[in-house]
Amino acid sequence: MKYTLIQSGRCFEGSAHVLTDDEVQKLHKFKTENNLDNWVEMFDDLPGILEGYDPSSFITNDWAFEAALVNSSLHYVLLDENKNPIWDSKPDEWSHTEVRDTGNHDWSPDARFEYHEDVGERNDGKNFPEITDAYPFDEKPNFLFAWDEYKGNYYSFTIESVTQPMPTDFAHTTQGIEIPNDELEVVDKVFFKGQELERESAEEVLFGKNRTVEVFTLEDVE
């Protein structure tokens, strides 16, 4: 029998863009000249100020992706073939045993993202880069970090099983996105009985909740 698992709650859609010192000064100048109080107010102007940056198309020189946020609102709903709900479960009810190895990594619920060779200057939003931090260091001293938070059904997963799946048949891996003033935790992969499930876009439209835009430099971590 075929089942559908719906991932619901709040989600992260964002990117990090490495800035030069000159670009940081250019952003500050634009902000001052236009009497803006914060970086969010100039979000729509950023593609015109920075070369090779368009967050709406996941174009960035570092990383961009989307994923479900791990917080109290995250839950999963299992539907039958007729799209009728069977159960609603939070991940803390799931299995916490290690899931099957998917490559050169020993995946567990705390594992980092798997590296994808096809991640380059443009990310399609569905392949995850290995490093998803926006924490300045010597080689990358300046970051533009922007992300939107949405609410609703985010991804769906199709399961074929002779018996009805139970919450304890599932596990997921997570990733922390570290920035100087916070750390966000998002879902990486979802597994059913040790097998990774392929993500599909959920049918329900997401509703925007919040937008965050920040510029981080080495001064923020020293």
Secondary structure by P-SEA (a helix, b strand, c coil): cbbbbbbbcbbbbcbbbbbcaaaaaaaaaaaaaaccccccccccccccccccccccccccccccbbbbbbccccbbbbbcccccccccccccccccccccccccccccccccbbbbccccccccccccccccccccccccccccccbbbbbcccbbbbbbbccccccccccccccccccccbbbbbbcccccccbbbbbbbbcbbbbbcccccccccccccc
